[in-house]
Every structure is written in C-alpha cells, then in structure tokens.
Amino acid sequence: MENRHITSGEIKAIFTIADMNKDNMISGEEWTDFRENFVIPYEEAGRADDYRMDHAGLQAALEDPIFKGITWKREGHEELS
C-alpha cells in the first residue's frame, strides 16, 4: 500500500472494518464487500487517477447512504458520528 501513502494505522482500520466476522482473516468475499461499500464510492466521487480527493469530492462520497449510521471512533477519544 506504499504507493497509496497509507499509514499502518489506516491499514489497521481497513482490516478491522473489512474483517466482518472478526476471525482475524479477510476472505475474498469480505474484501469484495469492503471494496464495493467503501473504496468504490470514494473512487467514483474523487479523482481515481491520482487517488486523492478534494473537500467537495469527500463530502459527496459521505453523502452515500452506505455511510449513514456508521460510528467513527478514535482510540482515546469520544465516538464521532
């Protein structure tokens, strides 16, 4: 993931979200579901050619109903909605 400039913390978050049955492994089905629900909406809203997104693109991606009801947490912080 080096070419995507993803940190180890972000990799951990991706793994945690993708591992739906919490068996500490990501099956092909779990990875496909993760991509369809999280990656593809961002790629469609942003500029997929450089894997970067401006504020308007991020805002558009977060308008997708798939993100409604997700509670975002950071270690040591309150839950974010």
C-alpha positions as CSV (number, residue, x, y, z in Angstrom):
1,M,0.0,0.0,0.0
2,E,3.1,2.2,-0.1
3,N,2.0,3.7,-3.5
4,R,-1.3,4.8,-1.9
5,H,0.5,6.5,1.0
6,I,-1.5,4.6,3.7
7,T,-0.2,4.6,7.2
8,S,0.0,1.5,9.4
9,G,-2.9,2.9,11.5
10,E,-5.0,3.3,8.3
11,I,-4.2,-0.3,7.3
12,K,-5.3,-1.5,10.8
13,A,-8.6,0.4,10.4
14,I,-9.2,-1.1,6.9
15,F,-8.5,-4.6,8.2
16,T,-10.8,-4.0,11.2
17,I,-13.7,-2.8,9.0
18,A,-13.2,-5.4,6.3
19,D,-13.0,-8.4,8.8
20,M,-16.7,-8.6,9.3
21,N,-16.8,-11.9,11.1
22,K,-13.8,-10.9,13.3
23,D,-11.8,-14.1,12.7
24,N,-8.6,-12.0,12.0
25,M,-8.6,-13.0,8.4
26,I,-10.1,-11.3,5.4
27,S,-11.8,-13.6,2.9
28,G,-12.3,-12.8,-0.7
29,E,-16.0,-12.1,0.0
30,E,-15.1,-9.7,2.9
31,W,-12.6,-7.9,0.7
32,T,-15.1,-7.6,-2.2
33,D,-17.8,-6.3,0.2
34,F,-15.3,-3.8,1.6
35,R,-14.3,-2.5,-1.8
36,E,-17.9,-2.2,-3.0
37,N,-19.0,-0.4,0.1
38,F,-16.0,1.8,0.9
39,V,-13.5,2.0,-1.9
40,I,-15.6,2.3,-5.0
41,P,-17.9,5.1,-3.7
42,Y,-14.7,7.2,-2.9
43,E,-13.2,6.4,-6.3
44,E,-16.3,7.4,-8.1
45,A,-16.6,10.7,-6.1
46,G,-12.9,11.6,-6.3
47,R,-10.3,11.6,-8.9
48,A,-9.4,8.0,-9.2
49,D,-6.4,8.8,-11.4
50,D,-4.3,10.1,-8.5
51,Y,-6.1,8.6,-5.5
52,R,-6.7,12.0,-4.0
53,M,-9.9,13.8,-3.3
54,D,-10.8,17.4,-2.7
55,H,-13.2,18.5,0.0
56,A,-16.2,18.6,-2.3
57,G,-15.5,15.0,-3.5
58,L,-15.2,13.8,0.1
59,Q,-18.4,15.5,1.0
60,A,-20.1,13.9,-2.0
61,A,-18.8,10.4,-1.1
62,L,-20.0,10.8,2.5
63,E,-23.5,11.6,1.2
64,D,-23.7,8.0,0.0
65,P,-26.3,6.2,2.2
66,I,-23.8,3.4,2.9
67,F,-22.1,5.8,5.3
68,K,-25.2,6.8,7.3
69,G,-25.3,5.3,10.8
70,I,-21.6,4.5,10.9
71,T,-20.0,5.5,14.2
72,W,-16.4,6.5,13.8
73,K,-14.1,6.0,16.8
74,R,-10.6,7.1,17.6
75,E,-8.6,5.5,20.4
76,G,-8.8,7.6,23.5
77,H,-11.4,9.9,22.0
78,E,-15.2,10.1,22.0
79,E,-17.2,8.5,19.3
80,L,-17.6,10.6,16.2
81,S,-20.7,10.5,14.0
